[in-house]
Amino acid sequence: MRLAEYGWRCCARLVTSSGMSSYQDLDAFKACHQLTLAVHRVSEKLAERDAELAGQLWAAALIASSRVARGAGFRHRRMFAACVDRTLSALSEISYHLEIARTMGLISKADHRELESLGGRALFYAMKLAMSLGPDPAAGSAPPS
């Protein structure tokens, strides 16, 4: 498919001639997807010891990558930004679940280290994408006093 134009420069966001974004080309999606695959591997082992925590970890990982994909399909920046915001909250949730799992001895230090590293990378690219989508209109123009 030919590219009609380039969209937001950040994170290689591309817009096709049909107007749809290719979420697979976004660095934020790539990093979140890599994290999701690694979380799946770890959560399968974790499910034997704590099925509920494993399920919540897996759900947050799916949300992190799927919201970037969903947002890329919207035609409006505000909708895309809202989806990326949900990705950021899911990444925070993943970090918390990993901390609990490590503290309780449910996952190995090596798995925790790997997933935290992948999570940090995903957070970096998701924040970069969020910033490229512009300021949050609900935040106002000045910080609260």
N, C-alpha and C positions, 0 to 999 in steps of 0.2 A: 504494500500500500504506500503511495506517495505521500510525502508530508506537504501539506498546503502552507503551513506557517509554523513558526516556533512560538510556543506559549511562554510561560514563566521560565526564565533561564535557569533558575535554581533546580538542582537535582534532575536535570535532563528531562524536564517535562515536555512532552511532545504532543502536538495536536495534529490529528490526521485530517484529511480532506473532508471527512464526514463530520468533523467537529468533536469527535470523541478522543479523549486522551488515552494514551497507551500506558496504563499503570505499570506494566512490566518494565518500562524504561525508567521509572522513578527510583532513585537511590534509596529513598525512604522505604519503598515497597520491597526492594531487593534485600535490604538489611532486616526488615521485619519478617520477611518470608524465611530468611536464613535462621532467624531466631525461632520462628514457629516450628520449623523442622527439627531443630535441636531440642526444643521444649517437648515435642512429641516423643522423641526418643527417651528423654529423662522421665517424662510423666508416665510412660508405660511401666517403668520400673517402680516409680513412686506409688502407682495405683495399688500395688501389692501391699503397701504399708499404710497408706492413707488415701483411699479412693476419692474422698471429697476434696481434699487439697489438690490432688492430681487433676481432678475435673475442673476446678476453678483456675488452676494454672493453665491448663490446656485451653479453656474458654477465653481467657485473657489474651493468650498468644494468638488465637484465631482472630479475635477482634482487632488486635494491633495491625495485622497485615490486611485483613479484609476491609477495614475502614479506609485505608489508603486507596485500595482498589475501588471501593464504592465512591469515594469523593472524587476520584479522577473522572468518573462518569458524569458528574454534574456539570452543567454549563455555567454555573454561577460560582464565583470565587468564594462567596460567603458560605455556601453549602459545602464546598470542598474544605474550607478552613474548619468548619464544624466537625467534619469527619476526621481531619488530622488532629483536632483537639481531642477527640475520642481515642485516637491512637495513642496520644501522649498519656492519657489517663490509664489506658490498658497497660502501657509499658511500666508505669509506676506500680500498678497492681501486680504485674509479673515480678518486679523487683521485691515487693513485700512478700509475696508467696515464696520466692526463692530464699529470702532471709529466714522466714519461719521454718521452711523445710531444712535449711542448713543448721539452724539453731537447735532444732529437735533431732538432729542426726538422721534425717530421712533421706538426704541426698549426700553424695560425696563432696568433699571440698573441691575436687577437680571438676565435677559437673557444675557446681555452684560458680566457680571461677569462670568456666567456659560460657555459661549462660549469662552471667553478669557482664562479661566482656561483649558478647553479642548484643545484649540489651543496651549497653552504653553506646554502641555503634548505631543501633536502631534509633535511640533517643537523639543522637547527634543529627542524623539525617532527617528525622521527623521534625525536630525543632527548626532546622534549616528550611525545610519545606513550609512549615507554619509561618515563619518569618517572611518568606517570599510571597505569601498570599496576602500580606498587608496587615495593618493593625486591627486589633479586635475592636469593632465599633462599640460594643457594650462596655469596653474598658474606659471610654471617655478620653479626653485629650490630656488630662493631667492626673498624676497620682493623688489619691485621697490625702487630705491633710490631717 
